[in-house]
Amino acid sequence: MTADRWTQAVRHQLGIGRLLPLGDARDGAWIAEGAAEAVLRSAAWDAPGVRLAALRVALCDTEDTAEPAVPAPPSALPPGPLRVTAEFAATAAQPLPATASLLRATLATAATRLGLAVTEVDLRVTGLLGDQEPAGAGPAAPLPEPAGAARAEGGDEARVAAAALGVQGVLHLTGTLGHPVHIEERPGEEAALPHRHVRLELAVGADQRARDVAREVRTAVRRVLPDHPTVAVVVSAIG
């Protein structure tokens, strides 16, 4: 098994899924699929008469992607337009096209609030709910508990951690992918000198836009280290 396949298998076992790009190629941020899905499912509770089933977020076109401005985490999806695909059952309280339109708008709005570049929402009706069945979407999927707070080591890792935790909206660092702060030396291109790259993983408050928080974290981390390394942020939980 290759390193990337092993990493993907571990992530799925831990329930965070793939790493979806937050924003565009300049943002240098990703969010765990499990965290994004929980937010979308919770938002679907606002669509009356709907019971959401399967839901997936993926690239619209693997050819329509961009090279991220910073080194991406292992096996993370590249920045590009995203598509939400969902299956649902609905009551006959209103015409199915109207129900689908409301659900589509609800999911698109929730994705935008996170900072996901969703350009398409594809829906499939899988059944009709009877009169005796609940008129809502079923119990709203609770947001998963953010992974336990993880501590960084001393030195530059501690400085990076302190800078990130000082950004509004950051709940705490997480260690789902390993160390919450990962600093490595990256080779330069052609004649360029080697440079350092920082990857950190964290949980963001549900009342904040994950993309914006990640942007501020990247800026804060670059400022706190004298060599101004490249920075990638992974949002593993929304709490």
FIKOLZA-1660 file (N, C-alpha, C; in steps of 0.1 Angstrom, whole numbers, plus 5000, padded with zeros to 4 digits):
% residues 239
   i   px   py   pz ch aa at
   1 5009 4988 5000  A  M  N
   1 5000 5000 5000  A  M CA
   1 5009 5012 5000  A  M  C
   2 5006 5022 4991  A  T  N
   2 5014 5034 4990  A  T CA
   2 5011 5043 5002  A  T  C
   3 5020 5053 5004  A  A  N
   3 5018 5062 5016  A  A CA
   3 5005 5070 5015  A  A  C
   4 5002 5074 5002  A  D  N
   4 4989 5082 5001  A  D CA
   4 4977 5073 5003  A  D  C
   5 4977 5061 4998  A  R  N
   5 4966 5052 5001  A  R CA
   5 4964 5049 5015  A  R  C
   6 4976 5047 5022  A  W  N
   6 4975 5044 5036  A  W CA
   6 4969 5056 5044  A  W  C
   7 4974 5068 5040  A  T  N
   7 4969 5080 5046  A  T CA
   7 4954 5082 5044  A  T  C
   8 4949 5079 5032  A  Q  N
   8 4935 5080 5029  A  Q CA
   8 4927 5070 5037  A  Q  C
   9 4932 5058 5039  A  A  N
   9 4925 5047 5046  A  A CA
   9 4924 5052 5061  A  A  C
  10 4935 5057 5066  A  V  N
  10 4934 5061 5080  A  V CA
  10 4924 5073 5082  A  V  C
  11 4924 5082 5073  A  R  N
  11 4915 5093 5074  A  R CA
  11 4900 5088 5074  A  R  C
  12 4897 5079 5065  A  H  N
  12 4883 5074 5065  A  H CA
  12 4880 5066 5077  A  H  C
  13 4889 5059 5083  A  Q  N
  13 4887 5052 5096  A  Q CA
  13 4884 5062 5107  A  Q  C
  14 4891 5073 5106  A  L  N
  14 4889 5083 5117  A  L CA
  14 4876 5092 5114  A  L  C
  15 4870 5090 5103  A  G  N
  15 4858 5097 5100  A  G CA
  15 4859 5111 5095  A  G  C
  16 4871 5115 5091  A  I  N
  16 4872 5129 5086  A  I CA
  16 4871 5129 5071  A  I  C
  17 4873 5118 5064  A  G  N
  17 4871 5118 5050  A  G CA
  17 4883 5124 5043  A  G  C
  18 4880 5129 5030  A  R  N
  18 4890 5136 5022  A  R CA
  18 4892 5150 5027  A  R  C
  19 4902 5156 5022  A  L  N
  19 4905 5171 5025  A  L CA
  19 4900 5179 5013  A  L  C
  20 4890 5187 5015  A  L  N
  20 4884 5195 5005  A  L CA
  20 4890 5209 5005  A  L  C
  21 4892 5215 4993  A  P  N
  21 4898 5228 4993  A  P CA
  21 4889 5239 4998  A  P  C
  22 4894 5248 5006  A  L  N
  22 4886 5259 5011  A  L CA
  22 4891 5271 5003  A  L  C
  23 4881 5278 4996  A  G  N
  23 4885 5289 4988  A  G CA
  23 4892 5285 4975  A  G  C
  24 4901 5294 4970  A  D  N
  24 4908 5291 4958  A  D CA
  24 4922 5288 4960  A  D  C
  25 4930 5288 4949  A  A  N
  25 4944 5283 4950  A  A CA
  25 4952 5292 4959  A  A  C
  26 4948 5305 4961  A  R  N
  26 4956 5314 4969  A  R CA
  26 4954 5312 4984  A  R  C
  27 4944 5305 4988  A  D  N
  27 4940 5304 5002  A  D CA
  27 4948 5294 5010  A  D  C
  28 4954 5284 5004  A  G  N
  28 4962 5275 5011  A  G CA
  28 4955 5268 5023  A  G  C
  29 4942 5265 5021  A  A  N
  29 4935 5259 5032  A  A CA
  29 4926 5248 5027  A  A  C
  30 4924 5238 5036  A  W  N
  30 4915 5226 5033  A  W CA
  30 4907 5223 5045  A  W  C
  31 4895 5216 5043  A  I  N
  31 4887 5212 5054  A  I CA
  31 4883 5198 5053  A  I  C
  32 4883 5191 5064  A  A  N
  32 4879 5176 5064  A  A CA
  32 4865 5175 5058  A  A  C
  33 4864 5165 5050  A  E  N
  33 4851 5162 5044  A  E CA
  33 4840 5159 5054  A  E  C
  34 4844 5152 5065  A  G  N
  34 4834 5149 5076  A  G CA
  34 4829 5162 5082  A  G  C
  35 4838 5171 5084  A  A  N
  35 4834 5184 5091  A  A CA
  35 4824 5192 5082  A  A  C
  36 4828 5192 5069  A  A  N
  36 4819 5200 5059  A  A CA
  36 4806 5193 5058  A  A  C
  37 4806 5180 5057  A  E  N
  37 4793 5173 5055  A  E CA
  37 4784 5175 5067  A  E  C
  38 4789 5175 5079  A  A  N
  38 4781 5177 5091  A  A CA
  38 4774 5191 5091  A  A  C
  39 4782 5201 5086  A  V  N
  39 4776 5214 5085  A  V CA
  39 4765 5215 5075  A  V  C
  40 4767 5208 5064  A  L  N
  40 4756 5208 5053  A  L CA
  40 4744 5200 5058  A  L  C
  41 4746 5189 5064  A  R  N
  41 4735 5181 5069  A  R CA
  41 4727 5189 5080  A  R  C
  42 4734 5196 5088  A  S  N
  42 4727 5204 5099  A  S CA
  42 4719 5215 5092  A  S  C
  43 4724 5221 5082  A  A  N
  43 4717 5232 5075  A  A CA
  43 4704 5226 5068  A  A  C
  44 4705 5214 5063  A  A  N
  44 4693 5208 5056  A  A CA
  44 4681 5207 5065  A  A  C
  45 4683 5207 5078  A  W  N
  45 4672 5207 5088  A  W CA
  45 4662 5219 5085  A  W  C
  46 4668 5230 5079  A  D  N
  46 4659 5241 5076  A  D CA
  46 4651 5240 5064  A  D  C
  47 4653 5229 5057  A  A  N
  47 4644 5227 5045  A  A CA
  47 4633 5217 5049  A  A  C
  48 4620 5223 5051  A  P  N
  48 4609 5215 5056  A  P CA
  48 4605 5204 5046  A  P  C
  49 4600 5193 5052  A  G  N
  49 4595 5182 5043  A  G CA
  49 4606 5174 5036  A  G  C
  50 4618 5175 5041  A  V  N
  50 4629 5168 5034  A  V CA
  50 4636 5159 5044  A  V  C
  51 4640 5147 5039  A  R  N
  51 4648 5138 5047  A  R CA
  51 4661 5135 5038  A  R  C
  52 4672 5141 5042  A  L  N
  52 4684 5139 5035  A  L CA
  52 4690 5126 5037  A  L  C
  53 4695 5120 5026  A  A  N
  53 4702 5107 5026  A  A CA
  53 4717 5109 5023  A  A  C
  54 4721 5102 5012  A  A  N
  54 4736 5103 5009  A  A CA
  54 4739 5118 5005  A  A  C
  55 4751 5121 5008  A  L  N
  55 4756 5135 5005  A  L CA
  55 4771 5134 5003  A  L  C
  56 4776 5141 4992  A  R  N
  56 4790 5140 4989  A  R CA
  56 4794 5154 4983  A  R  C
  57 4806 5158 4986  A  V  N
  57 4812 5170 4980  A  V CA
  57 4825 5165 4972  A  V  C
  58 4826 5169 4960  A  A  N
  58 4837 5165 4951  A  A CA
  58 4840 5176 4941  A  A  C
  59 4851 5175 4934  A  L  N
  59 4854 5184 4923  A  L CA
  59 4844 5182 4912  A  L  C
  60 4840 5194 4906  A  C  N
  60 4832 5193 4894  A  C CA
  60 4839 5186 4882  A  C  C
  61 4851 5190 4881  A  D  N
  61 4859 5185 4869  A  D CA
  61 4874 5184 4874  A  D  C
  62 4879 5172 4874  A  T  N
  62 4893 5170 4878  A  T CA
  62 4903 5178 4869  A  T  C
  63 4898 5181 4857  A  E  N
  63 4907 5189 4848  A  E CA
  63 4907 5204 4851  A  E  C
  64 4896 5208 4857  A  D  N
  64 4894 5223 4860  A  D CA
  64 4899 5226 4874  A  D  C
  65 4912 5224 4877  A  T  N
  65 4918 5226 4890  A  T CA
  65 4930 5235 4888  A  T  C
  66 4935 5240 4900  A  A  N
  66 4946 5249 4899  A  A CA
  66 4957 5244 4909  A  A  C
  67 4969 5248 4907  A  E  N
  67 4980 5244 4916  A  E CA
  67 4979 5253 4928  A  E  C
  68 4978 5248 4940  A  P  N
  68 4977 5256 4952  A  P CA
  68 4990 5264 4954  A  P  C
  69 4988 5276 4961  A  A  N
  69 4999 5285 4963  A  A CA
  69 5009 5280 4972  A  A  C
  70 5005 5270 4981  A  V  N
  70 5014 5264 4990  A  V CA
  70 5014 5249 4989  A  V  C
  71 5024 5241 4994  A  P  N
  71 5023 5227 4993  A  P CA
  71 5010 5221 5000  A  P  C
  72 5003 5213 4993  A  A  N
  72 4991 5207 4999  A  A CA
  72 4994 5196 5008  A  A  C
  73 4985 5193 5018  A  P  N
  73 4986 5181 5026  A  P CA
  73 4985 5169 5018  A  P  C
  74 4991 5158 5022  A  P  N
  74 4990 5145 5014  A  P CA
  74 4976 5142 5010  A  P  C
  75 4974 5139 4998  A  S  N
  75 4961 5134 4992  A  S CA
  75 4950 5144 4992  A  S  C
  76 4953 5157 4995  A  A  N
  76 4942 5167 4995  A  A CA
  76 4938 5170 4981  A  A  C
  77 4925 5173 4979  A  L  N
  77 4920 5176 4966  A  L CA
  77 4926 5190 4962  A  L  C
  78 4929 5192 4950  A  P  N
  78 4934 5205 4945  A  P CA
  78 4923 5215 4945  A  P  C
  79 4926 5228 4946  A  P  N
  79 4916 5238 4945  A  P CA
  79 4909 5238 4931  A  P  C
  80 4896 5240 4932  A  G  N
  80 4888 5240 4919  A  G CA
  80 4873 5240 4923  A  G  C
  81 4864 5243 4913  A  P  N
  81 4850 5243 4916  A  P CA
  81 4845 5230 4921  A  P  C
  82 4836 5231 4931  A  L  N
  82 4831 5218 4938  A  L CA
  82 4816 5216 4935  A  L  C
  83 4813 5203 4935  A  R  N
  83 4799 5200 4933  A  R CA
  83 4794 5192 4946  A  R  C
  84 4782 5196 4951  A  V  N
  84 4775 5188 4961  A  V CA
  84 4765 5179 4955  A  V  C
  85 4766 5166 4958  A  T  N
  85 4756 5157 4953  A  T CA
  85 4749 5151 4965  A  T  C
  86 4735 5151 4964  A  A  N
  86 4727 5146 4975  A  A CA
  86 4715 5139 4971  A  A  C
  87 4711 5129 4979  A  E  N
  87 4698 5122 4977  A  E CA
  87 4689 5125 4988  A  E  C
  88 4676 5126 4985  A  F  N
  88 4667 5130 4996  A  F CA
  88 4653 5124 4992  A  F  C
  89 4645 5122 5003  A  A  N
  89 4631 5119 5002  A  A CA
  89 4623 5131 5007  A  A  C
  90 4611 5133 5002  A  A  N
  90 4603 5145 5005  A  A CA
  90 4589 5141 5006  A  A  C
  91 4581 5150 5014  A  T  N
  91 4567 5149 5015  A  T CA
  91 4560 5155 5002  A  T  C
  92 4547 5153 5001  A  A  N
  92 4540 5159 4990  A  A CA
  92 4534 5172 4994  A  A  C
  93 4538 5178 5005  A  A  N
  93 4533 5191 5009  A  A CA
  93 4534 5202 4999  A  A  C
  94 4544 5201 4991  A  Q  N
  94 4546 5211 4980  A  Q CA
  94 4552 5203 4968  A  Q  C
  95 4551 5209 4956  A  P  N
  95 4557 5202 4944  A  P CA
  95 4571 5199 4946  A  P  C
  96 4576 5187 4942  A  L  N
  96 4590 5183 4943  A  L CA
  96 4600 5193 4938  A  L  C
  97 4597 5200 4926  A  P  N
  97 4606 5209 4921  A  P CA
  97 4609 5221 4931  A  P  C
  98 4598 5225 4938  A  A  N
  98 4599 5236 4948  A  A CA
  98 4607 5231 4960  A  A  C
  99 4605 5219 4964  A  T  N
  99 4613 5213 4975  A  T CA
  99 4627 5212 4972  A  T  C
 100 4630 5207 4960  A  A  N
 100 4644 5206 4955  A  A CA
 100 4651 5219 4954  A  A  C
 101 4644 5229 4950  A  S  N
 101 4649 5243 4948  A  S CA
 101 4653 5248 4962  A  S  C
 102 4645 5246 4972  A  L  N
 102 4647 5251 4985  A  L CA
 102 4659 5244 4991  A  L  C
 103 4660 5231 4989  A  L  N
 103 4671 5223 4995  A  L CA
 103 4684 5227 4988  A  L  C
 104 4683 5229 4975  A  R  N
 104 4695 5233 4967  A  R CA
 104 4701 5246 4972  A  R  C
 105 4692 5256 4975  A  A  N
 105 4696 5269 4980  A  A CA
 105 4702 5268 4994  A  A  C
 106 4696 5259 5002  A  T  N
 106 4700 5257 5016  A  T CA
 106 4714 5252 5016  A  T  C
 107 4717 5241 5008  A  L  N
 107 4730 5235 5008  A  L CA
 107 4741 5245 5002  A  L  C
 108 4737 5252 4992  A  A  N
 108 4746 5261 4986  A  A CA
 108 4750 5272 4995  A  A  C
 109 4740 5277 5003  A  T  N
 109 4743 5288 5013  A  T CA
 109 4752 5283 5024  A  T  C
 110 4750 5271 5029  A  A  N
 110 4758 5266 5039  A  A CA
 110 4772 5264 5034  A  A  C
 111 4774 5259 5022  A  A  N
 111 4787 5257 5017  A  A CA
 111 4795 5270 5015  A  A  C
 112 4787 5280 5011  A  T  N
 112 4793 5294 5009  A  T CA
 112 4798 5299 5023  A  T  C
 113 4790 5297 5033  A  R  N
 113 4793 5302 5046  A  R CA
 113 4806 5296 5051  A  R  C
 114 4809 5283 5047  A  L  N
 114 4821 5277 5051  A  L CA
 114 4833 5282 5044  A  L  C
 115 4830 5286 5031  A  G  N
 115 4841 5290 5022  A  G CA
 115 4844 5280 5011  A  G  C
 116 4835 5270 5009  A  L  N
 116 4837 5260 4999  A  L CA
 116 4833 5267 4986  A  L  C
 117 4841 5264 4975  A  A  N
 117 4837 5270 4962  A  A CA
 117 4828 5261 4954  A  A  C
 118 4816 5260 4960  A  V  N
 118 4806 5251 4953  A  V CA
 118 4798 5259 4942  A  V  C
 119 4799 5253 4930  A  T  N
 119 4792 5259 4919  A  T CA
 119 4780 5251 4914  A  T  C
 120 4779 5238 4918  A  E  N
 120 4768 5230 4914  A  E CA
 120 4763 5222 4926  A  E  C
 121 4750 5221 4926  A  V  N
 121 4743 5212 4936  A  V CA
 121 4734 5203 4929  A  V  C
 122 4737 5190 4928  A  D  N
 122 4729 5180 4921  A  D CA
 122 4721 5172 4931  A  D  C
 123 4708 5172 4929  A  L  N
 123 4699 5165 4938  A  L CA
 123 4692 5153 4931  A  L  C
 124 4689 5143 4938  A  R  N
 124 4682 5132 4933  A  R CA
 124 4671 5128 4943  A  R  C
 125 4659 5127 4939  A  V  N
 125 4648 5123 4948  A  V CA
 125 4647 5108 4948  A  V  C
 126 4648 5102 4960  A  T  N
 126 4648 5088 4961  A  T CA
 126 4635 5082 4967  A  T  C
 127 4626 5091 4971  A  G  N
 127 4613 5085 4976  A  G CA
 127 4604 5096 4981  A  G  C
 128 4592 5092 4984  A  L  N
 128 4582 5101 4990  A  L CA
 128 4579 5097 5004  A  L  C
 129 4578 5107 5013  A  L  N
 129 4575 5105 5027  A  L CA
 129 4560 5105 5028  A  L  C
 130 4555 5095 5036  A  G  N
 130 4540 5094 5038  A  G CA
 130 4536 5105 5048  A  G  C
 131 4522 5106 5049  A  D  N
 131 4516 5116 5057  A  D CA
 131 4520 5114 5072  A  D  C
 132 4522 5101 5076  A  Q  N
 132 4525 5099 5090  A  Q CA
 132 4540 5101 5094  A  Q  C
 133 4548 5103 5084  A  E  N
 133 4562 5104 5086  A  E CA
 133 4565 5119 5090  A  E  C
 134 4576 5121 5097  A  P  N
 134 4580 5135 5101  A  P CA
 134 4581 5144 5089  A  P  C
 135 4576 5156 5090  A  A  N
 135 4577 5166 5079  A  A CA
 135 4590 5172 5078  A  A  C
 136 4599 5170 5087  A  G  N
 136 4612 5176 5087  A  G CA
 136 4622 5167 5080  A  G  C
 137 4635 5171 5082  A  A  N
 137 4646 5163 5076  A  A CA
 137 4650 5152 5085  A  A  C
 138 4643 5149 5096  A  G  N
 138 4648 5140 5106  A  G CA
 138 4657 5148 5115  A  G  C
 139 4661 5141 5126  A  P  N
 139 4669 5148 5135  A  P CA
 139 4682 5154 5128  A  P  C
 140 4684 5167 5131  A  A  N
 140 4695 5174 5125  A  A CA
 140 4708 5167 5129  A  A  C
 141 4717 5164 5119  A  A  N
 141 4729 5157 5122  A  A CA
 141 4738 5166 5131  A  A  C
 142 4741 5162 5143  A  P  N
 142 4749 5170 5152  A  P CA
 142 4763 5171 5146  A  P  C
 143 4769 5183 5149  A  L  N
 143 4783 5185 5145  A  L CA
 143 4791 5176 5153  A  L  C
 144 4801 5169 5147  A  P  N
 144 4810 5160 5154  A  P CA
 144 4818 5168 5165  A  P  C
 145 4820 5162 5176  A  E  N
 145 4828 5168 5186  A  E CA
 145 4842 5171 5181  A  E  C
 146 4847 5183 5182  A  P  N
 146 4860 5186 5177  A  P CA
 146 4870 5176 5184  A  P  C
 147 4880 5172 5176  A  A  N
 147 4890 5163 5181  A  A CA
 147 4896 5170 5193  A  A  C
 148 4901 5162 5203  A  G  N
 148 4906 5167 5215  A  G CA
 148 4918 5177 5212  A  G  C
 149 4919 5187 5220  A  A  N
 149 4930 5197 5218  A  A CA
 149 4943 5190 5218  A  A  C
 150 4952 5194 5209  A  A  N
 150 4965 5188 5208  A  A CA
 150 4975 5199 5211  A  A  C
 151 4986 5196 5217  A  R  N
 151 4997 5205 5220  A  R CA
 151 5008 5204 5211  A  R  C
 152 5014 5216 5208  A  A  N
 152 5026 5216 5199  A  A CA
 152 5038 5215 5208  A  A  C
 153 5049 5211 5202  A  E  N
 153 5062 5211 5210  A  E CA
 153 5067 5225 5213  A  E  C
 154 5079 5226 5218  A  G  N
 154 5084 5239 5221  A  G CA
 154 5090 5246 5208  A  G  C
 155 5097 5257 5210  A  G  N
 155 5104 5264 5199  A  G CA
 155 5094 5269 5189  A  G  C
 156 5098 5268 5176  A  D  N
 156 5089 5274 5166  A  D CA
 156 5075 5268 5166  A  D  C
 157 5074 5255 5169  A  E  N
 157 5061 5249 5169  A  E CA
 157 5052 5256 5179  A  E  C
 158 5058 5259 5191  A  A  N
 158 5050 5266 5201  A  A CA
 158 5046 5280 5197  A  A  C
 159 5055 5286 5190  A  R  N
 159 5052 5300 5185  A  R CA
 159 5041 5299 5174  A  R  C
 160 5042 5289 5166  A  V  N
 160 5031 5288 5156  A  V CA
 160 5018 5285 5162  A  V  C
 161 5018 5276 5172  A  A  N
 161 5005 5273 5179  A  A CA
 161 4999 5285 5186  A  A  C
 162 5008 5293 5193  A  A  N
 162 5003 5305 5200  A  A CA
 162 4997 5315 5190  A  A  C
 163 5004 5317 5178  A  A  N
 163 4999 5326 5168  A  A CA
 163 4985 5322 5163  A  A  C
 164 4984 5309 5160  A  A  N
 164 4971 5303 5155  A  A CA
 164 4960 5305 5166  A  A  C
 165 4963 5302 5178  A  L  N
 165 4953 5302 5189  A  L CA
 165 4948 5317 5192  A  L  C
 166 4957 5326 5188  A  G  N
 166 4953 5340 5190  A  G CA
 166 4944 5346 5179  A  G  C
 167 4940 5338 5169  A  V  N
 167 4931 5342 5159  A  V CA
 167 4917 5339 5163  A  V  C
 168 4908 5349 5161  A  Q  N
 168 4894 5348 5165  A  Q CA
 168 4888 5337 5157  A  Q  C
 169 4881 5328 5163  A  G  N
 169 4874 5317 5156  A  G CA
 169 4881 5303 5158  A  G  C
 170 4894 5304 5162  A  V  N
 170 4901 5291 5164  A  V CA
 170 4898 5286 5178  A  V  C
 171 4892 5274 5178  A  L  N
 171 4889 5268 5191  A  L CA
 171 4901 5262 5198  A  L  C
 172 4908 5254 5190  A  H  N
 172 4920 5247 5195  A  H CA
 172 4927 5240 5184  A  H  C
 173 4939 5236 5186  A  L  N
 173 4946 5228 5176  A  L CA
 173 4942 5213 5177  A  L  C
 174 4942 5206 5166  A  T  N
 174 4938 5192 5167  A  T CA
 174 4950 5184 5161  A  T  C
 175 4950 5171 5164  A  G  N
 175 4960 5162 5159  A  G CA
 175 4955 5150 5152  A  G  C
 176 4944 5151 5144  A  T  N
 176 4939 5140 5137  A  T CA
 176 4949 5134 5127  A  T  C
 177 4956 5143 5121  A  L  N
 177 4965 5138 5110  A  L CA
 177 4980 5136 5115  A  L  C
 178 4981 5137 5128  A  G  N
 178 4994 5136 5134  A  G CA
 178 4997 5147 5144  A  G  C
 179 5009 5153 5142  A  H  N
 179 5012 5165 5151  A  H CA
 179 5003 5177 5146  A  H  C
 180 4998 5185 5155  A  P  N
 180 4990 5197 5151  A  P CA
 180 4998 5207 5143  A  P  C
 181 5011 5208 5146  A  V  N
 181 5020 5217 5139  A  V CA
 181 5031 5209 5132  A  V  C
 182 5032 5209 5119  A  H  N
 182 5042 5202 5112  A  H CA
 182 5051 5212 5104  A  H  C
 183 5064 5212 5107  A  I  N
 183 5073 5221 5101  A  I CA
 183 5083 5213 5093  A  I  C
 184 5085 5216 5080  A  E  N
 184 5094 5208 5073  A  E CA
 184 5102 5217 5063  A  E  C
 185 5114 5212 5059  A  E  N
 185 5122 5220 5050  A  E CA
 185 5118 5215 5036  A  E  C
 186 5115 5225 5027  A  R  N
 186 5111 5222 5014  A  R CA
 186 5122 5227 5004  A  R  C
 187 5126 5219 4994  A  P  N
 187 5136 5223 4984  A  P CA
 187 5131 5235 4976  A  P  C
 188 5140 5244 4972  A  G  N
 188 5136 5255 4964  A  G CA
 188 5135 5251 4949  A  G  C
 189 5129 5259 4941  A  E  N
 189 5128 5256 4927  A  E CA
 189 5141 5261 4920  A  E  C
 190 5147 5252 4911  A  E  N
 190 5159 5256 4904  A  E CA
 190 5170 5261 4913  A  E  C
 191 5173 5274 4912  A  A  N
 191 5184 5280 4920  A  A CA
 191 5179 5285 4933  A  A  C
 192 5166 5285 4936  A  A  N
 192 5161 5291 4948  A  A CA
 192 5166 5283 4960  A  A  C
 193 5168 5290 4971  A  L  N
 193 5172 5284 4984  A  L CA
 193 5160 5275 4990  A  L  C
 194 5164 5265 4997  A  P  N
 194 5153 5258 5004  A  P CA
 194 5145 5267 5014  A  P  C
 195 5133 5264 5016  A  H  N
 195 5125 5272 5026  A  H CA
 195 5117 5262 5034  A  H  C
 196 5112 5268 5045  A  R  N
 196 5104 5260 5054  A  R CA
 196 5089 5261 5051  A  R  C
 197 5082 5250 5054  A  H  N
 197 5067 5250 5052  A  H CA
 197 5061 5245 5064  A  H  C
 198 5050 5252 5068  A  V  N
 198 5043 5248 5080  A  V CA
 198 5029 5243 5077  A  V  C
 199 5025 5232 5082  A  R  N
 199 5011 5227 5081  A  R CA
 199 5005 5226 5095  A  R  C
 200 4994 5232 5098  A  L  N
 200 4988 5231 5111  A  L CA
 200 4973 5227 5109  A  L  C
 201 4968 5220 5119  A  E  N
 201 4955 5215 5119  A  E CA
 201 4947 5220 5131  A  E  C
 202 4935 5225 5129  A  L  N
 202 4928 5231 5140  A  L CA
 202 4912 5229 5138  A  L  C
 203 4905 5233 5149  A  A  N
 203 4891 5233 5149  A  A CA
 203 4886 5248 5149  A  A  C
 204 4875 5250 5142  A  V  N
 204 4870 5264 5140  A  V CA
 204 4856 5264 5146  A  V  C
 205 4852 5276 5152  A  G  N
 205 4839 5278 5157  A  G CA
 205 4828 5278 5147  A  G  C
 206 4817 5272 5150  A  A  N
 206 4806 5271 5140  A  A CA
 206 4801 5285 5136  A  A  C
 207 4803 5295 5144  A  D  N
 207 4798 5308 5141  A  D CA
 207 4808 5316 5132  A  D  C
 208 4819 5310 5127  A  Q  N
 208 4829 5317 5119  A  Q CA
 208 4829 5310 5105  A  Q  C
 209 4834 5318 5096  A  R  N
 209 4836 5313 5082  A  R CA
 209 4850 5307 5082  A  R  C
 210 4850 5293 5080  A  A  N
 210 4863 5286 5081  A  A CA
 210 4873 5291 5072  A  A  C
 211 4869 5295 5060  A  R  N
 211 4879 5301 5050  A  R CA
 211 4886 5313 5055  A  R  C
 212 4878 5322 5061  A  D  N
 212 4884 5335 5066  A  D CA
 212 4893 5332 5078  A  D  C
 213 4889 5323 5087  A  V  N
 213 4897 5320 5098  A  V CA
 213 4911 5314 5094  A  V  C
 214 4910 5305 5084  A  A  N
 214 4922 5299 5079  A  A CA
 214 4932 5310 5073  A  A  C
 215 4926 5319 5066  A  R  N
 215 4934 5330 5060  A  R CA
 215 4941 5338 5071  A  R  C
 216 4934 5341 5081  A  E  N
 216 4940 5349 5092  A  E CA
 216 4951 5341 5099  A  E  C
 217 4949 5328 5101  A  V  N
 217 4959 5320 5107  A  V CA
 217 4971 5319 5099  A  V  C
 218 4970 5318 5086  A  R  N
 218 4982 5318 5077  A  R CA
 218 4990 5331 5079  A  R  C
 219 4983 5342 5079  A  T  N
 219 4990 5355 5080  A  T CA
 219 4997 5356 5094  A  T  C
 220 4990 5352 5104  A  A  N
 220 4996 5353 5118  A  A CA
 220 5008 5344 5119  A  A  C
 221 5008 5332 5113  A  V  N
 221 5019 5323 5114  A  V CA
 221 5031 5328 5106  A  V  C
 222 5028 5333 5095  A  R  N
 222 5039 5338 5087  A  R CA
 222 5046 5350 5094  A  R  C
 223 5039 5358 5101  A  R  N
 223 5044 5369 5107  A  R CA
 223 5053 5366 5120  A  R  C
 224 5049 5355 5126  A  V  N
 224 5055 5351 5139  A  V CA
 224 5069 5345 5137  A  V  C
 225 5071 5339 5125  A  L  N
 225 5084 5333 5123  A  L CA
 225 5093 5342 5114  A  L  C
 226 5105 5344 5117  A  P  N
 226 5114 5353 5110  A  P CA
 226 5116 5350 5095  A  P  C
 227 5116 5337 5092  A  D  N
 227 5118 5334 5078  A  D CA
 227 5105 5334 5069  A  D  C
 228 5094 5337 5075  A  H  N
 228 5081 5338 5068  A  H CA
 228 5079 5326 5059  A  H  C
 229 5077 5314 5065  A  P  N
 229 5075 5302 5057  A  P CA
 229 5062 5302 5050  A  P  C
 230 5060 5293 5040  A  T  N
 230 5047 5290 5035  A  T CA
 230 5039 5283 5045  A  T  C
 231 5026 5285 5045  A  V  N
 231 5017 5279 5055  A  V CA
 231 5005 5273 5049  A  V  C
 232 5001 5261 5053  A  A  N
 232 4989 5254 5049  A  A CA
 232 4981 5251 5061  A  A  C
 233 4968 5254 5061  A  V  N
 233 4959 5251 5072  A  V CA
 233 4949 5241 5069  A  V  C
 234 4947 5231 5078  A  V  N
 234 4937 5221 5077  A  V CA
 234 4927 5223 5088  A  V  C
 235 4914 5225 5084  A  V  N
 235 4903 5226 5094  A  V CA
 235 4897 5212 5095  A  V  C
 236 4900 5205 5107  A  S  N
 236 4895 5191 5108  A  S CA
 236 4882 5190 5115  A  S  C
 237 4877 5201 5121  A  A  N
 237 4865 5201 5129  A  A CA
 237 4858 5214 5130  A  A  C
 238 4845 5214 5130  A  I  N
 238 4837 5227 5132  A  I CA
 238 4829 5224 5145  A  I  C
 239 4831 5233 5155  A  G  N
 239 4825 5231 5168  A  G CA
 239 4817 5243 5173  A  G  C
% end
